[in-house]
Amino acid sequence: MCKHAQHFGYDKEGVIMNYAMALDYQNCINCKACETACKEENGVQLGVHKQRIWVGIVEGTIFGKPYVNLYPSQCNHCMNAPCVSVCPTNASYYAPGGIVKVDAHKCILCKGCMEACPYDARFIDDTTVAVDKCTFCDHRIEEYGTTACQATCPTKVRLFGDLNDENSDLVKLLKKEKFFFQKERSGTLPKLFYIVPKDEAYFRQSVSHDTKIYTWETFKSHFMAKSANTRSK
């Protein structure tokens, strides 16, 4: 069986799960609570360049008026993850729920996955001598139902959930709001959903003119079909 065919787990009722996260990035205040919570929860190596999650900062001007955009980010747990397909030892793999993980015992530090990832979401953990990245806090999903970063965020930027659960808060949100993806043209089928800002000015300064905007229905017809084709290869 190919790698792609195995990467969806099942819930207690035997229903396939597909974990993802929505980011209402306009609410981000760059307080670093999510980064701190992630390090504490997962024992991530200390250091400014040793981050499983982070906030990207883009500065610019519009007609001489300066602005700052904040883009919370992490591993996109792509449905067509190039880090998985490029790994020569299967150290990068799909865990249940479509979560992309790294087996530190199999990692040989070839850095192929780091070069393949378009989101720069991986780093070398010097304590394990292996590549590290976000795991969606998969060790706490069953007990708490969410990630440490979501639980800690004071402005409710992040929302974790199952794309295949129509009753999940995540799907309910995506059915109400429009959203987009970062670096969609990479063809990785990412699962970080950036919610379109309600403030028109913030939307114009933070979303490029050629970014494709999705609704839940257009997402299902476009991405889910591509995902099915990917897993059948």
C-alpha positions as CSV (number, residue, x, y, z in Angstrom):
1,M,0.0,0.0,0.0
2,C,1.3,3.5,-0.9
3,K,2.1,6.0,1.8
4,H,-0.8,8.2,0.8
5,A,-3.4,5.4,1.2
6,Q,-2.7,5.0,4.9
7,H,-2.8,8.4,6.4
8,F,-6.3,8.7,7.7
9,G,-7.2,7.3,11.1
10,Y,-10.6,6.4,12.5
11,D,-12.6,7.6,15.4
12,K,-14.5,5.4,17.9
13,E,-17.4,5.0,15.5
14,G,-15.1,3.9,12.7
15,V,-15.4,7.1,10.8
16,I,-12.3,8.4,9.0
17,M,-10.7,11.5,10.6
18,N,-8.8,14.3,8.8
19,Y,-7.4,16.9,11.3
20,A,-6.8,20.5,10.3
21,M,-6.7,24.0,11.7
22,A,-8.4,27.3,10.9
23,L,-6.5,30.6,11.6
24,D,-8.5,33.8,12.2
25,Y,-5.2,35.6,11.7
26,Q,-6.6,39.2,11.9
27,N,-7.0,38.6,15.6
28,C,-3.4,37.7,16.2
29,I,-1.5,40.1,18.5
30,N,1.8,38.3,18.4
31,C,1.8,37.7,22.2
32,K,3.8,34.5,21.8
33,A,1.5,32.5,24.1
34,C,1.0,29.8,21.4
35,E,4.8,29.4,20.9
36,T,5.4,29.2,24.7
37,A,2.6,26.7,25.2
38,C,3.9,24.6,22.3
39,K,7.4,24.4,23.8
40,E,6.0,23.6,27.3
41,E,3.5,20.9,26.1
42,N,5.8,19.2,23.7
43,G,9.3,19.7,25.2
44,V,10.5,21.5,22.2
45,Q,14.2,22.5,22.3
46,L,14.7,26.0,23.5
47,G,15.9,28.6,21.0
48,V,14.4,31.3,18.8
49,H,15.0,29.1,15.7
50,K,13.7,26.0,17.3
51,Q,10.0,26.5,16.8
52,R,7.2,24.1,15.9
53,I,4.8,27.1,15.5
54,W,5.6,30.8,14.9
55,V,4.1,34.1,13.8
56,G,5.3,35.4,10.5
57,I,5.6,39.2,10.2
58,V,5.3,41.1,7.0
59,E,5.7,44.9,6.9
60,G,4.9,47.2,4.1
61,T,3.3,50.5,3.1
62,I,0.2,51.5,1.1
63,F,0.3,55.0,-0.3
64,G,2.9,55.8,2.3
65,K,1.0,54.4,5.2
66,P,2.9,51.6,7.0
67,Y,1.3,48.4,8.1
68,V,2.2,45.1,9.7
69,N,0.6,41.7,8.9
70,L,0.8,38.8,11.3
71,Y,0.5,35.3,9.9
72,P,0.4,32.5,12.6
73,S,1.9,29.4,11.0
74,Q,3.2,25.9,11.6
75,C,3.3,22.6,9.6
76,N,0.3,22.5,7.3
77,H,0.0,18.7,7.6
78,C,-0.5,18.6,3.9
79,M,-2.7,15.9,2.3
80,N,0.0,15.6,-0.4
81,A,3.1,16.2,1.8
82,P,6.4,16.4,-0.2
83,C,8.3,15.8,3.0
84,V,6.8,12.3,3.2
85,S,7.3,11.4,-0.4
86,V,11.0,12.6,-0.4
87,C,12.1,10.9,2.8
88,P,14.4,7.9,2.0
89,T,13.9,6.1,5.3
90,N,10.2,6.7,5.9
91,A,11.0,8.8,8.9
92,S,8.4,11.3,7.7
93,Y,5.1,9.7,7.6
94,Y,1.3,10.1,7.9
95,A,-0.1,9.3,11.3
96,P,-3.8,8.7,12.1
97,G,-5.9,11.7,11.3
98,G,-3.7,12.8,8.4
99,I,-1.1,14.2,10.8
100,V,2.4,14.4,9.3
101,K,5.0,13.2,11.8
102,V,8.7,12.4,12.1
103,D,10.1,9.2,13.6
104,A,13.3,10.5,15.2
105,H,14.8,7.0,15.3
106,K,14.6,6.6,11.5
107,C,15.8,10.2,10.7
108,I,19.3,10.3,9.2
109,L,19.4,14.1,8.9
110,C,19.6,14.1,5.1
111,K,17.5,17.3,5.3
112,G,15.6,16.3,2.2
113,C,12.3,16.9,4.0
114,M,13.4,20.4,5.1
115,E,14.3,21.3,1.5
116,A,11.0,19.9,0.2
117,C,8.7,21.7,2.6
118,P,7.5,25.0,1.0
119,Y,6.5,26.3,4.5
120,D,9.9,26.0,6.2
121,A,8.1,24.2,9.0
122,R,10.9,21.9,10.0
123,F,14.1,22.3,12.1
124,I,16.8,20.1,13.6
125,D,16.4,19.2,17.2
126,D,19.9,19.0,18.6
127,T,18.8,17.0,21.6
128,T,17.3,14.1,19.5
129,V,19.6,14.7,16.5
130,A,16.6,14.5,14.2
131,V,14.2,16.8,12.3
132,D,11.4,18.1,14.4
133,K,8.0,19.8,13.6
134,C,4.4,20.4,14.7
135,T,2.4,17.3,15.5
136,F,-1.0,19.0,16.2
137,C,-0.3,17.8,19.8
138,D,-1.6,14.4,18.8
139,H,-0.8,13.0,22.2
140,R,-3.5,15.1,23.8
141,I,-6.3,15.1,21.2
142,E,-8.3,12.2,22.7
143,E,-8.3,13.7,26.2
144,Y,-8.6,17.4,25.4
145,G,-9.8,17.5,21.8
146,T,-7.5,20.3,20.7
147,T,-3.9,21.6,20.6
148,A,-2.0,23.5,23.3
149,C,-1.7,26.5,21.0
150,Q,-5.4,26.8,20.5
151,A,-6.1,26.3,24.2
152,T,-3.7,29.1,25.1
153,C,-4.5,31.7,22.5
154,P,-6.1,34.7,24.3
155,T,-7.7,36.1,21.1
156,K,-9.0,32.8,19.7
157,V,-7.0,32.8,16.5
158,R,-6.7,29.0,16.2
159,L,-9.4,26.4,15.8
160,F,-8.5,22.7,15.6
161,G,-10.8,20.0,14.3
162,D,-11.8,17.2,12.0
163,L,-12.6,18.1,8.4
164,N,-14.6,14.9,8.1
165,D,-16.9,15.7,11.0
166,E,-19.7,18.0,9.8
167,N,-20.6,18.7,13.5
168,S,-17.1,19.9,14.5
169,D,-16.6,23.5,15.4
170,L,-14.0,23.7,12.6
171,V,-16.3,22.6,9.8
172,K,-19.1,24.9,11.2
173,L,-16.7,27.8,11.0
174,L,-15.5,27.0,7.5
175,K,-19.1,26.7,6.3
176,K,-19.7,30.3,7.5
177,E,-16.5,32.0,6.5
178,K,-14.4,32.4,3.4
179,F,-10.8,31.3,3.6
180,F,-7.5,30.8,1.7
181,F,-4.3,28.8,1.8
182,Q,-0.6,29.8,1.9
183,K,1.5,28.8,-1.1
184,E,-1.4,26.8,-2.6
185,R,0.4,26.6,-6.0
186,S,2.9,24.2,-4.4
187,G,0.3,21.5,-4.8
188,T,0.7,20.1,-1.3
189,L,-3.0,20.4,-0.4
190,P,-2.3,22.2,2.9
191,K,-4.6,22.0,5.9
192,L,-4.1,25.4,7.5
193,F,-7.2,27.5,6.6
194,Y,-6.7,31.2,6.8
195,I,-10.0,33.0,7.5
196,V,-10.6,36.0,5.2
197,P,-10.6,39.2,7.4
198,K,-13.9,40.9,7.8
199,D,-12.1,44.3,7.8
200,E,-11.8,45.2,4.2
201,A,-8.6,47.3,4.7
202,Y,-6.9,44.4,6.5
203,F,-8.0,42.0,3.8
204,R,-6.5,44.2,1.0
205,Q,-3.2,44.6,2.8
206,S,-2.8,41.0,3.8
207,V,-4.1,39.0,0.9
208,S,-2.4,39.2,-2.5
209,H,-4.6,39.9,-5.5
210,D,-4.0,36.5,-7.1
211,T,-4.9,34.5,-3.9
212,K,-7.8,32.1,-4.5
213,I,-10.6,32.5,-2.0
214,Y,-12.7,29.5,-1.1
215,T,-16.0,28.6,0.5
216,W,-16.6,25.3,2.1
217,E,-18.4,24.0,-1.0
218,T,-15.7,25.1,-3.4
219,F,-13.1,23.6,-1.1
220,K,-14.8,20.2,-1.0
221,S,-15.1,20.0,-4.7
222,H,-11.6,21.2,-5.4
223,F,-9.4,19.9,-2.6
224,M,-11.1,16.8,-1.5
225,A,-11.2,15.5,-5.1
226,K,-7.5,16.2,-5.5
227,S,-6.9,14.4,-2.1
228,A,-8.8,11.4,-3.3
229,N,-6.7,11.3,-6.5
230,T,-3.5,11.6,-4.6
231,R,-4.3,8.8,-2.2
232,S,-5.2,6.5,-5.1
233,K,-1.8,6.8,-6.7
